[in-house]
Amino acid sequence: MTAVVTKSAPADRNTGLGRRMPGWARVLLWVAVGFLAVSITSYQTGVPQLTSSGTVQAAVRLGIPILLAALGGLWAERSGVINIGLEGMMILGTWGGAWAGYQWGPLAGLVAAAVFGALGGLVHAVATVTFGVNHIVSGVAINLLGAGTAKYLSTLLFEPISRNPRESPPVPKFDTYSMQPVAGWLQQLEDLQRVGVSDAAGILGGLVSGVSPLTMLAYLLVPVSYLVLWRSPFGLRLRSCGENPVAAESLGVNVYRYKYIAVIISGALAGLGGAALILNPGQAGYLEGQTNNRGYIGLAAMIFGNWRPGGLLGGAALFGYSDGLQLRSGETSVHALFYGATLLLVVVTAVQVWRRSWFAAGISLVAAAVMYAVYWYTDSLPEELTAYTPHLVTLVVLGVASQRLRPPAANGLQYRRGTG
């Protein structure tokens, strides 16, 4: 008698409870949920600025520096080097962009900003890669060095012209472009003030109106970074330095060279983020302190995006939106967001109940109750609080996202050739 042993087939992950939604589909689903929450909030609270084209344009303009800083952090940290110095590199980029832009125009300013930021990245690479300085210590030093250098150069070169050591003379800007006649049609739909339709028109209209070449370049750099880092032999070698540099070295990868390249590119991207504060419309020129910690917020956007280009794009959009909203309409719109946050948390609670994660569902429900209580029992928020909306959003987002983060395995670790 022959025993027949059959191997049970694995559970079909494409049917029943095993079905898993693709990552891109989950992102689109949550984008749709967020849009519905903001749209409902806009009409329930009587604050159309939440989805107006003007707010979206401001969000794009303010989100571009954060996006470029986040991309800079991505390049450095995928190679295993923590770049806390993004803020200092952005400051160097603002000064370089203003100086060259004033002399020779916005295109020269863009190149100079990238060069000045790359110089900051080079200093960081020398300290961390060659001399083995702690990455956090070196990054903090770069921030102090960048601010001090920009202040010295501003006093030396700008003060004789502008009569103010803290700012530059007006700098020429890039022209802006709108997609016509699409932008006009969307504006007409937005003016109708119809639930959902006008909200979508306002958001899309803000994305295709008043767009500068620097904005186009920033968005182009997101897929370019993905293709280079995840779809090329160069990117594979660079990422291997951030995951296991000893194994990469054993396979013939020059780890030092790739770390240098990554950190210098990181500084150049942060410098471009500084240029976005100078060469895009809305700012006269260089102004001391104008980065306003956007380098740190860019780092937070990168972490929120789990060290992936698509994820950090979403983080930059979120932080840019919160910044643009409080600048466009102040405490009224920020106060209305508590209602929208309540709706989102109710959806999160439902999802956690469906997953039978009772503790997480309870936390989400309590948070929703707190958000709604703040909205119901207050008429507005203090101006001193709304001015720090992007920073508060940064803290909340990092707290929520901390459970699913997966940084490069060797990120921040000191590497010495020949050790194993």
C-alpha positions in Angstrom: 0.0 0.0 0.0 1.5 3.3 -1.1 0.9 6.3 1.0 0.3 9.4 -1.0 1.5 12.6 0.7 0.0 15.7 -0.7 1.4 19.1 0.0 -1.2 21.6 1.0 -1.3 24.6 -1.4 -0.5 27.9 0.1 -3.3 30.2 0.8 -4.3 32.2 -2.3 -3.3 35.7 -1.5 -5.4 37.1 -4.2 -8.7 35.8 -2.8 -10.6 36.1 0.5 -9.0 37.4 3.5 -5.5 36.9 2.0 -6.1 39.5 -0.6 -3.7 42.4 -0.4 -4.2 45.7 -2.1 -1.1 47.0 -4.1 0.7 49.8 -2.5 -0.2 52.3 -5.2 -3.9 51.4 -4.9 -3.8 52.0 -1.1 -2.2 55.4 -1.7 -4.8 56.4 -4.2 -7.6 55.2 -1.9 -6.3 57.3 1.0 -5.9 60.3 -1.3 -9.5 59.9 -2.3 -10.5 59.6 1.4 -8.5 62.7 2.2 -10.1 64.7 -0.7 -13.6 63.7 0.4 -12.8 64.8 4.0 -11.4 68.1 3.0 -14.3 68.7 0.5 -17.0 67.9 3.1 -15.1 70.1 5.6 -15.0 73.0 3.2 -18.8 73.1 2.9 -19.7 72.1 6.4 -17.5 74.9 7.9 -18.0 77.5 5.2 -14.3 77.8 4.5 -13.8 77.4 0.7 -10.1 78.3 1.0 -9.5 74.7 2.0 -9.7 73.7 -1.7 -9.2 76.9 -3.5 -6.8 77.2 -6.4 -5.0 80.0 -4.6 -4.3 77.8 -1.6 -3.1 75.0 -3.8 -0.7 77.3 -5.6 0.7 78.5 -2.3 1.0 74.9 -1.1 3.0 74.0 -4.2 5.2 77.0 -3.9 5.9 76.3 -0.2 6.2 72.5 -0.7 8.9 72.6 -3.4 11.7 73.6 -1.0 10.6 70.8 1.4 10.4 68.3 -1.5 13.9 69.1 -2.7 15.3 68.9 0.8 13.6 65.6 1.3 15.1 64.3 -1.9 18.5 65.4 -0.7 18.0 63.5 2.5 16.9 60.4 0.5 20.1 60.3 -1.5 22.4 60.7 1.5 20.6 58.2 3.7 20.2 55.6 1.1 24.0 55.6 1.0 24.2 55.2 4.8 24.9 58.8 5.7 22.5 60.7 8.0 22.2 64.3 6.7 20.9 66.5 9.5 22.8 69.3 7.8 20.1 69.8 5.1 19.1 73.1 6.8 22.6 74.5 6.5 22.9 73.4 2.9 19.6 75.1 2.1 20.8 78.3 3.7 23.9 78.2 1.5 21.7 77.6 -1.5 19.5 80.6 -0.7 22.6 82.9 -0.5 24.2 81.5 -3.6 21.0 81.7 -5.5 20.4 85.3 -4.5 24.0 86.4 -5.3 24.2 84.8 -8.7 20.6 85.5 -9.5 21.1 89.2 -8.8 24.2 89.3 -11.0 23.2 87.1 -14.0 19.6 86.0 -13.7 17.5 83.2 -12.3 19.2 80.3 -14.3 22.6 81.3 -13.0 21.1 81.6 -9.5 19.8 78.0 -9.8 23.2 76.7 -10.8 24.9 78.7 -8.0 22.4 77.4 -5.4 23.2 73.8 -6.4 26.9 74.5 -6.2 26.8 76.1 -2.8 24.6 73.3 -1.4 27.0 70.7 -2.9 29.9 72.4 -1.2 28.1 72.0 2.1 27.5 68.3 1.2 31.2 67.9 0.4 32.2 69.2 3.9 29.7 66.8 5.5 31.1 63.9 3.4 34.7 64.7 4.3 33.8 64.8 8.0 31.6 61.7 8.1 33.1 59.4 5.4 36.8 60.2 5.5 37.3 61.2 9.2 34.5 59.2 10.7 32.8 62.0 12.6 29.5 61.2 14.1 26.8 62.1 11.5 24.6 64.0 13.8 27.4 66.1 15.2 28.7 66.9 11.7 25.2 67.8 10.5 24.6 70.2 13.3 28.0 71.8 12.6 27.0 72.2 8.9 23.8 74.0 10.0 25.8 76.4 12.1 28.5 76.8 9.5 25.9 77.4 6.7 24.1 80.1 8.7 27.3 81.8 9.8 28.8 81.7 6.3 25.6 83.1 4.7 25.5 85.9 7.3 29.2 86.8 6.7 28.8 86.9 3.0 25.6 88.8 3.1 27.2 91.5 5.3 30.2 91.6 2.9 28.4 91.7 -0.4 24.8 92.6 0.0 25.0 95.3 2.6 26.7 97.8 0.3 23.8 97.4 -2.2 20.7 96.8 -0.1 21.9 98.8 3.0 20.8 95.8 5.1 23.2 93.0 6.1 20.3 90.6 6.5 18.8 90.8 3.0 19.8 91.0 -0.6 18.5 93.4 -3.2 15.6 92.2 -5.3 16.4 89.1 -7.4 14.9 88.3 -10.8 12.4 85.4 -10.8 11.5 82.6 -13.1 8.4 83.3 -15.2 5.3 81.3 -14.4 3.1 79.4 -16.8 -0.5 78.2 -16.9 -2.0 75.4 -18.9 -4.5 77.2 -21.0 -7.4 76.8 -21.8 -7.6 74.1 -19.1 -6.8 76.5 -16.3 -9.6 78.8 -17.4 -12.2 76.0 -17.5 -11.2 74.8 -14.1 -11.5 78.3 -12.7 -15.1 78.5 -14.1 -15.9 75.2 -12.4 -14.4 76.4 -9.1 -16.5 79.6 -9.2 -19.7 77.5 -9.4 -19.1 76.3 -5.8 -20.6 72.9 -6.3 -19.7 70.2 -3.7 -16.9 68.0 -4.9 -16.8 69.3 -8.4 -15.6 72.8 -7.5 -13.2 71.3 -4.9 -11.6 69.1 -7.5 -11.5 72.0 -10.0 -9.8 74.2 -7.4 -7.1 71.6 -6.6 -6.4 70.8 -10.2 -6.5 74.4 -11.2 -3.9 75.2 -8.5 -1.6 72.5 -9.9 -1.7 73.7 -13.5 -1.7 77.5 -12.9 1.3 79.7 -12.0 3.9 76.9 -12.4 7.5 77.9 -12.7 10.3 75.9 -14.4 11.9 75.3 -11.0 8.6 73.6 -9.9 8.6 71.4 -13.0 12.2 70.5 -12.3 11.5 69.6 -8.7 8.6 67.2 -9.7 10.7 65.7 -12.5 13.5 64.9 -10.0 11.1 62.6 -8.1 10.8 59.9 -10.8 14.4 60.5 -11.9 15.6 59.7 -8.4 13.5 56.6 -8.3 14.8 55.4 -11.7 18.4 56.1 -10.8 18.3 54.6 -7.3 16.0 51.6 -7.9 16.3 50.8 -11.6 20.0 51.3 -12.4 23.2 49.4 -11.5 24.6 52.7 -10.0 21.6 53.0 -7.7 21.9 49.4 -6.6 25.5 49.9 -5.7 24.7 53.1 -3.8 21.8 51.6 -1.9 24.0 48.6 -1.0 26.4 51.0 0.8 23.5 52.0 3.0 22.3 48.4 3.7 25.6 46.5 4.1 28.8 48.4 3.1 31.0 45.5 4.1 29.2 43.1 1.7 29.2 45.9 -1.0 33.0 46.2 -0.6 33.5 42.5 -0.9 31.8 42.7 -4.3 34.1 45.4 -5.6 32.0 48.5 -4.8 34.0 51.6 -3.8 31.9 52.5 -0.8 33.7 55.7 -0.1 33.2 57.0 -3.6 29.5 56.2 -3.6 29.0 57.8 -0.2 30.8 60.9 -1.4 28.7 61.1 -4.6 25.4 60.6 -2.7 26.1 63.3 0.0 27.3 65.8 -2.6 24.1 65.2 -4.6 22.2 65.5 -1.4 23.7 68.9 -0.7 23.0 70.1 -4.3 19.4 69.1 -4.0 19.1 70.9 -0.7 20.7 74.0 -2.3 18.0 73.8 -5.0 15.5 73.8 -2.3 17.0 77.1 -1.0 16.9 78.4 -4.6 13.1 77.7 -4.6 12.7 80.2 -1.8 14.6 82.9 -3.9 13.7 82.3 -7.5 10.1 81.4 -7.4 7.5 84.2 -7.2 6.5 85.5 -3.8 9.8 86.5 -2.3 11.9 89.6 -3.0 15.3 87.9 -2.5 17.6 86.5 0.2 16.4 87.1 3.7 18.2 85.9 6.8 16.3 83.0 8.5 13.9 82.5 5.5 14.4 78.8 5.4 12.5 78.6 8.7 13.6 75.0 9.5 12.4 73.7 6.2 15.5 71.5 6.0 14.3 69.7 9.1 10.8 69.5 7.8 12.2 68.0 4.6 14.0 65.4 6.6 10.7 64.6 8.4 9.0 64.3 5.0 11.6 61.8 3.9 11.1 59.8 7.1 7.3 59.9 6.7 7.8 58.6 3.1 9.8 55.7 4.5 12.9 56.6 2.5 11.0 56.3 -0.8 10.6 59.0 -3.5 6.8 58.6 -3.8 6.3 58.7 -0.1 8.3 61.8 0.5 6.4 63.5 -2.3 3.2 62.9 -0.2 4.9 64.2 2.9 6.1 67.4 1.2 2.6 67.9 -0.2 1.1 67.6 3.3 3.6 70.0 4.9 3.3 72.5 2.0 -0.5 72.4 2.2 -0.5 73.1 5.9 2.0 75.9 5.5 0.1 77.5 2.5 -3.2 77.2 4.3 -2.1 79.1 7.4 -0.5 81.8 5.3 -3.5 82.2 3.0 -6.3 82.3 5.4 -4.8 82.1 8.9 -6.5 80.7 12.0 -10.0 80.2 10.4 -8.9 77.5 7.9 -6.5 75.8 10.4 -9.4 75.7 12.9 -11.6 74.1 10.2 -9.0 71.4 9.7 -9.9 70.0 13.1 -13.3 69.0 11.6 -11.5 67.3 8.6 -9.1 65.5 11.0 -12.2 64.2 12.9 -13.6 62.7 9.7 -10.3 61.1 8.8 -9.9 59.6 12.2 -13.4 58.1 12.0 -12.4 56.4 8.8 -9.1 55.2 10.5 -11.2 53.8 13.4 -13.4 51.9 11.0 -10.4 50.4 9.2 -8.9 49.3 12.5 -12.2 47.7 13.6 -12.3 45.9 10.3 -8.8 44.6 11.0 -9.9 43.7 14.5 -7.2 45.9 16.0 -9.2 47.0 18.9 -6.5 49.0 20.8 -5.6 51.1 17.7 -9.3 51.6 17.0 -9.8 52.9 20.5 -6.9 55.3 20.2 -8.2 56.6 16.9 -11.7 57.1 18.3 -10.4 59.0 21.3 -8.3 61.2 19.1 -11.3 61.9 16.9 -13.3 62.9 19.9 -10.6 65.3 21.0 -10.3 66.8 17.6 -14.1 67.4 17.4 -14.2 68.8 20.9 -11.5 71.4 19.9 -13.5 72.3 16.8 -16.8 72.5 18.6 -15.8 74.4 21.7 -13.5 77.0 20.0 -14.2 79.5 17.3 -10.6 80.1 16.2 -7.1 79.3 17.2 -4.5 81.8 18.4 -2.3 83.3 15.7 0.8 82.3 17.7 -0.3 78.6 17.4 -1.3 78.7 13.7 2.1 80.1 12.7 3.6 76.8 13.8 1.1 74.6 12.0 3.7 73.0 9.7 5.9 72.1 12.6 3.0 70.7 14.6 1.9 68.6 11.6 5.5 67.4 11.4 5.4 66.1 14.9 2.0 64.4 14.5 2.8 62.8 11.2 6.1 61.4 12.5 4.4 60.0 15.6 1.8 58.3 13.4 4.3 57.0 10.8 6.8 55.7 13.3 5.3 52.2 13.5 5.9 51.3 9.8 9.4 52.9 9.2 12.2 50.8 7.7 15.4 52.9 7.3 18.5 51.6 5.5 20.1 49.0 7.8 23.5 50.7 8.0 22.2 54.3 8.1 24.4 56.4 10.4 26.9 53.7 11.1 30.6 54.4 10.8 32.3 52.5 8.0 36.0 51.8 7.7 37.4 50.0 4.6 38.6 46.5 5.3 36.6 46.0 8.5 34.0 43.3 8.7 
